[in-house]
Amino acid sequence: MTTISLEDKWIKAARVFGDMESVVREVLRAYLADQCRGHLQETGDRVSFYAERYGCDYTAFRHSVQTDGAFLKSLEARNPLWEEDAMEWEYRMEEQQNRLDAILKQEV
């Protein structure tokens, strides 16, 4: 267990809503859940940005890069830095699907 210091004014305000420990626990849980939701939204926005930019979802994009020479040639002509986008896109997809969803499902 960790102990934290709070100014008296915050302790007095929290006591209005009930047991101090319960209030702090609930506020921290709500704050962390809110932060996770915000991060999920940001991640989802980036995934949507890349899907719109390349006109397909990440799975189709990766498949086309690996199997369609004409697609790859066109891609390299339009966006020479596409590999950087692909790395971030993949990272954001993994983050969205694995880490953040798992945290929120645990109801922080």
C-alpha positions as CSV (number, residue, x, y, z in Angstrom):
1,M,0.0,0.0,0.0
2,T,1.2,3.5,-0.8
3,T,0.6,6.6,1.2
4,I,0.1,10.0,-0.5
5,S,0.0,13.5,0.9
6,L,-3.0,15.7,0.2
7,E,-3.8,19.2,1.2
8,D,-6.4,19.5,4.0
9,K,-8.8,21.3,1.7
10,W,-9.0,18.3,-0.6
11,I,-9.5,15.9,2.3
12,K,-12.3,18.0,3.6
13,A,-13.9,18.2,0.2
14,A,-13.6,14.4,-0.3
15,R,-15.2,13.6,3.1
16,V,-18.4,15.4,2.0
17,F,-18.9,12.5,-0.4
18,G,-18.2,9.7,2.1
19,D,-15.4,7.6,3.4
20,M,-12.1,9.1,2.4
21,E,-10.5,5.9,1.2
22,S,-13.5,4.9,-0.9
23,V,-13.8,8.4,-2.4
24,V,-10.1,8.4,-3.3
25,R,-10.2,4.9,-4.7
26,E,-13.3,5.8,-6.9
27,V,-11.8,9.0,-8.1
28,L,-8.6,7.3,-9.1
29,R,-10.4,4.5,-10.8
30,A,-12.5,7.0,-12.7
31,Y,-9.5,9.1,-13.6
32,L,-7.6,6.2,-15.0
33,A,-10.6,4.9,-16.9
34,D,-11.0,8.4,-18.4
35,Q,-7.4,8.6,-19.4
36,C,-7.6,5.1,-21.0
37,R,-10.7,6.2,-23.0
38,G,-9.0,9.3,-24.2
39,H,-5.9,7.4,-25.3
40,L,-8.1,4.8,-27.0
41,Q,-9.9,7.6,-28.8
42,E,-6.6,9.2,-29.9
43,T,-5.4,5.8,-31.1
44,G,-8.6,5.1,-33.0
45,D,-8.3,8.5,-34.6
46,R,-4.8,7.7,-35.9
47,V,-5.9,4.3,-37.2
48,S,-8.8,6.0,-39.0
49,F,-6.5,8.6,-40.4
50,Y,-4.2,6.0,-42.0
51,A,-7.2,3.9,-43.3
52,E,-8.5,7.0,-45.0
53,R,-5.1,8.1,-46.3
54,Y,-4.4,4.7,-47.9
55,G,-8.0,3.8,-48.7
56,C,-8.2,0.5,-46.8
57,D,-7.7,-1.1,-43.4
58,Y,-4.3,-2.1,-42.1
59,T,-4.7,-5.8,-43.0
60,A,-5.6,-5.1,-46.6
61,F,-2.8,-2.5,-46.8
62,R,-0.2,-5.0,-45.4
63,H,-1.4,-7.7,-47.8
64,S,-1.2,-5.4,-50.8
65,V,2.3,-4.2,-49.9
66,Q,3.5,-7.8,-49.6
67,T,1.7,-9.3,-52.7
68,D,0.9,-6.5,-55.2
69,G,3.9,-5.0,-57.0
70,A,1.8,-2.4,-58.8
71,F,0.3,-1.2,-55.5
72,L,3.8,-1.0,-53.9
73,K,5.2,0.9,-56.8
74,S,2.3,3.4,-56.8
75,L,2.6,3.7,-53.0
76,E,6.3,4.5,-53.2
77,A,5.7,7.1,-55.9
78,R,2.9,8.8,-53.9
79,N,4.4,8.6,-50.5
80,P,8.1,7.7,-50.2
81,L,7.8,7.7,-46.4
82,W,4.9,5.1,-46.3
83,E,7.0,2.7,-44.2
84,E,7.0,5.2,-41.3
85,D,3.2,5.4,-41.6
86,A,3.0,1.6,-41.7
87,M,5.0,1.2,-38.6
88,E,2.9,3.7,-36.6
89,W,-0.3,2.2,-38.1
90,E,0.7,-1.3,-37.0
91,Y,1.7,0.0,-33.5
92,R,-1.6,1.9,-33.1
93,M,-3.6,-1.2,-34.2
94,E,-1.8,-3.4,-31.7
95,E,-2.1,-0.8,-29.0
96,Q,-5.8,-0.4,-29.7
97,Q,-6.6,-4.1,-29.9
98,N,-4.4,-5.5,-27.1
99,R,-3.2,-3.1,-24.4
100,L,-5.8,-0.4,-23.9
101,D,-8.9,-2.6,-24.5
102,A,-7.5,-5.1,-21.9
103,I,-7.0,-2.3,-19.3
104,L,-10.5,-0.9,-19.8
105,K,-12.1,-4.4,-19.6
106,Q,-10.5,-4.8,-16.2
107,E,-12.4,-1.7,-15.1
108,V,-9.3,0.0,-13.7
